[in-house]
């Protein structure tokens, strides 16, 4: 029986999958099952998987539904106690999985585990040593763009993991699911993991950063560019509006407004650039979609305690 389900969302990633899947073949931990969820690819991803990776289970979505939906399909179709999400544009070190999931097995007080992500093409530089979240609604990654000289080598608690390479207890994902779906499909892509991390924190679930679980990441090889700018422009404010407890929303709304106006004016100054125009479109779309996300607001059983837990993380400098 597999103890670990590795779920890889894929969209037109035929050029990326061999590096990712070959690295998984080299993993020291073998009690795994790999599932690729193909999100309506039009390249030769399916032919590649059938010919070269017969051990991989493939779930095929007939049309592109977005990363959040693809991952939800993978989670619903699997049943191992641990769920590991992995981007198709990654290469994991051979002991990555053993160390990442092993940290959760040895520490039952933690629900999620975060990998150390380094840049694929500049391997001495960091992309994420665990994620943080600010009162103004801006998510971020510890150590991003820093040269890795051991400053993030401590096993420690962080706000949440980047879902590009993260491990989760299935029972916790089930507890956080809404209508059977772990990730909010209305977010489509980008910040879907931020939304999950916020919900987990509000319910008292914790994340451990595992510094020796190392993955190399080709940044935004599948998405990125104007697509990323659009969805970040849209989703930053919507995730905040959906999840920020009322007492904290009253405290932090000026910070959110300053942040959003800052993005708006910066985009206007660079409006000739496609990414700037995409972010502006995303911010405008957020205004249209705001009622949908406000309707999703819920309160944990002990709302005051949840707000206090979240405030402690928001007000700490977690860079």
N, C-alpha and C positions, 0 to 999 in steps of 0.2 A: 504493500500500500504506500502510495506517495504521501509524504508528510508535507511537501511543498508544491504548490501550484505556481509556476512562473507564467505570467500572462504578458504577452507582447502585442500591443496594438500596432497594426501595420497599414500604411497607405502609400502605395507606389514606392515601396522600400526595397525593391529587388537588389539594388546596388549596396544596400546597407545590411541586409539580413545575414549574409555569410559571415561577416566579422562578428556580429552579435551572437549568432548561433554556434559558430565554431568555438567561441569563448565559453559558451555554456557546456559544450562537449568536454571541455578541459576542466570543468569544476571538480574539486575534490569531494564535494557532497553529491551523492547520486540518488537519494530518495526523493526524486523530483519528477514532475510531469510538466512539459512545456506546451503551452497553448498559444498559437498565433491567431489573433482575431484580425482577419483581413477586412478592412473598412472600405470595400468597393474599389479596390485597386484596378487600374487599367493597364499596368505594366505586366511583366512576366513573373510577378511575385508568386502566384499560385503554382505555376509550372516549376519554378525553382524549388519551392518547398516540396512538391511531390517527387521531384527527381533526386534532390540532394539531401533532404532532411526527412526521411520517412518516419523517424521517431517522433516528429513534432505533430501534435494534433492541430488541425486547421479549422477554424470556424469562419465561414464566409458570409459577409453581409452583402446583399445584392447591390446596395448603393451606399455612398458615403454618408455616415451619420454623425461623424465627429468623434474625437477621442474619448470623451466621457461615456458616450453610448457604447463604443466598442469595448471599453474596459468593463462596463457593467455586464455586457453579454458574456465576457470571459469569466467574470466572477460568478455569475449565475450558473454557468455550465460546469463549474469545478466544485470540489468538495474537500480538498486537503485542509488540515488545520491552519496552515500558514499560506498566505497569499503574497506573492512577490510580484510587483509590477516593474517592468523593465522596458525602456524605450528601445526601438529598433536601431537607433543610431548610437549604440554604446558598445564597449568592449570591457568585459569584467575580468579582473584578475582571477587566477584559478581558485583562490581560497575565499573569494568574495562571498559566495552564498553560505558557506560553512560559518563564516564569522558573523554575517549579518543575522541569519536566523538563529545561530547559536546564542547570540546575545539575548534574544527574546526567550529562548528555552531556559537560559540560566537566570533570567530576571523576570519573574512573572508579574512584577509590578508595572512593567512597561507593555504598552499595546502595539506601538509602531517602532520600527527601527529605520534610521536614516544612514545611507551610505556616504562615504566621502567621494564626491564627484570631482574629477580633474578634467581639464580640457584635453580632447583627443589629440590635437595637433601640437599642443605645447604642454607636455605631460607634467611639467614641474609647476604648473599653475592650477589653481583651484577654480571650480565652478560653484560647488556648494559643500559646506561642512555642516549641513543641517539648515533648515529655514527658520526665519523669524517673521514677525508681523508687527506693523507699526500702528499707532492710534489713528493715523491719517488714512489708513486703508492701503498703504503701500507694502506689499510683501517683499521679502528679500532673502538672500542667501548669505550665510556667514562665510567670510573669506573670499567672496567672489572676486576674481581677477588677481588675487594675491599669489605670489610665489609661495609654494608649500615648502616651508623649512621646519615643519614640526610644530607650528604654533597652534594647530588644531588636532593634536594627537591624543588628547585626553578623551576617554570614554565619559560622556556626560549627557545630561538631559538637554534637549533643545525643544523649540516650540513645535516643530513638526518636520516630516521628511519631504523632500522633493520626490514626487511620484515617478520620476524618471528612473529611479533605482531604489525601491523601498520595500520593506517587509511589514506585513500586517497580520495580526491575529484575526482569523476569519470570524470568530464569535464577536469581536468588537465591530468589525465591518457590518455584521448582521444587526447589531444593536443600533448602529448609526444610520442604517438604511431607511429610506423614506419610500413607501410603496414598493418595497423590494429592490430599490436602486440605491447603490452606495454613493455614486457620484451624481451630481446635479446635471442632468443632460441639457437643461436650458442654458448652461454656461458654454456648452459645445466643446471648447478647448481653452486652455490657459486659465489658471486660477481654480480649476476644478479640485486640485489637491489642496490649495489654500482654504477653500470652502470646507473640505473634509477635515483639515487640521483644526480649523476654528470650531467646528461642531464637536470634534473629539475633545478639545480643551474645555469647552463649556460643560461637557459631561464627565470631566475628570480623568480622561484617558491621557497617558503620557507617552513621550517619544524619547528613545535613546539614540544618540549619535555613536556610530561604530567606526572609529577612525581607520581601522585596518581592513575595512570592507570597501575596497577601492574599485571604482568604475570610471572609465574614460568616456567622455561624452562629446560627440560631434554636435555642437550647439545648433539647434533648430534646423537640422538637416532635412526633416520631413516638413515642418512648418516654418515659422520664422518670417522675417521681412514684414511686409505690409499686413499679412495675416495675423502675425503676433501683435503688431501695433493696434490693429482694430480690436482684437479680443481683449487685450490688456486695457485699452481705452474704455471698453464697455464694461469689463468684468470687475475691475478694481472697486468701483463704486457700488456695484450690485452685490458683491460678496459682503462688503461692509454693511450695506443696508439690510441684507438678509439676516446677518448673524450678530451684529453688535447689540448687546443687551441694552435695554432702555436707559438705565442710569449712565452707562458709558457712552451711549449715543448722545445724550444731552451734554456730556462733558467734552466729547471729542469732535462734535460736528464742525466746529470752526476749523479744526485741523484737516478734516476731510475736504472742506470747501477750499481751503488754501491749496491743498494738494491738487485738487481737480482744476482749479483756476490756473495753477502753475503749468500743468500739462497743456491746458487749453491755449494759454498765451504762447508757450514755447512752440506748440504746433502751428499757431498762426504765423509766428516769425519764420518758420521753415515750411510754409504751406506749399511751396513748389516741389517739395520732396514727397514721394508717394507714401512713405511711412507716416509722415506728419498728417497728411490728409486722411489716412486710414485711422489714425488715432482720433482725429476730430469726428469722423463718422461713427467711431465706436462710442465716444462720449455722448453724442446726440442719440444714438440708439439706446444707451443706458437710460436716458430720460424717458424714452418711450416704454422701456421694459421695466421701469422701476415698480409700477403697481404689481407686476407678476411676482417680483422678488419680495416685496413687502408682505404679500399674502403668504409667503413661505415661512415667515418668522414664527419661531416656536420658543418656548421657555423650558429649560431643564427643570427637573423636579425641585431642586433647591436653587432657585434663580439668584438670590443674593450671593450665595456661596460661589456659584458659577461666575458671576460678574467679578467677584473679588479675585478668583483664580486667574481670569483672563486679564484683569487690570494689572496684576503683578507682572505678567509677561509683556504686556504692551508698553509698560513704563520702564522696562529694563532695556539697557542698550545691549542688544544681542548680536551686534556685528562681529 
